[in-house]
């Protein structure tokens, strides 16, 4: 019997389902986009039920393709990776959401985050920085703004979940209300040192304990897929937030190993081992916690606008037609000629955590062209990553090479510039689906289909290594001046 692993990869803009074999080769993919709702400037919502129906369609498509006409194949197990922090509140009995899902990018809860900024317990216990980005303030907002929600929650009728919990409750026969620590550690309500929901923090944010999912290990029997919904039964054996799944998929199992995913935003995670610690400007997050083992922690640099800057040049300004052409445009000029773009379009995340700063473009002359805008956007991805890595290094985390993945890593100019700026090798993974593979691999280890987990690290293959080729200190100095300017313009 050929054993396949199904990965459910629920992202910010699309749902995907990927069937892998046990070596990580892709057998079949189903992928569909779903609707983004922007009800007000700065607000972002998803329809949790649409996510569910879209995800089901993707799973059916991928599984049907993979198993077509051959009885000697089976889906051995399922893993789920998901967009993190996005918050759903639903009725425990009917599984009906009481409101649309509030997406991680949504800034509506800035005031709530501001109100807990000075409460050091949040930073010390959760490893996060109080910010609108995380789930806790989003739950409070739903309870305070959806009619009847607070009283129903207080009566124990409502459940909260990040998207993994929402999918587990809906796609399994058991309808379990579960999550695991890589997702729980993004809520501002989870004590990441003690690995339990923090009653005091829940009180501060006014979130009833009865709403919270049970936190189980990241590799666990989360339930069996419903045959009625999906057409097959298999155990769901792993659940990870998307960035932590990519860290696992990139084989970063040893402390000091780091990966960066360049998508809409960039997320740089560095494995720091089994001890919780804090570093200024960085988040401390649970990477994973496998059954019977100590949790593994990671430092995280969360950069909100990376590939999104290119999207904005395309959709907002109409300067380019597609993201691919950005590479040729950037390399058609010899240097940035002093033009810098600080893409603080939604404030800045790591290491600055400033919601007031806004985007700026500096250094323009009569000779500036769209090529300069494009190059400045691509360079800005690399400077922001350098800011994060420098912060990690100040905390004694020596990042000596960086493994990279994500949609924007198709851009060779950007990755070469990244290597130059960091002065370390940048390795693009051969496995383009690090996130989906990471959680599939964890499930595969759990069910025994992958019998030698150590090999996962040895089997990691580099598609291309970008080695440092030029000194870019002058450019980085220019970026730092541009950043200073952006901060000076912030309206506070
Ligand atoms: P996400 O998972 O966050 O939706 P993806 O990993 O699919 O993101 O990557 C898409 C992002 O990568 C988009 O923001 C897009 O602008 C950017 N992107 C895609 N191709 C390129 C490219 N060749 N050069 C630069 N950016 C790119």
Boltz pocket constraint, residues with backbone or C-beta under 6 A from the ligand:
constraints:
  - pocket:
      binder: B
      contacts: [[A, 11], [A, 12], [A, 13], [A, 262], [A, 263], [A, 264], [A, 265], [A, 306], [A, 307], [A, 308], [A, 309], [A, 310], [A, 311], [A, 323], [A, 324], [A, 325], [A, 326], [A, 327], [A, 406], [A, 407], [A, 408], [A, 409], [A, 410], [A, 411]]
      max_distance: 6.0
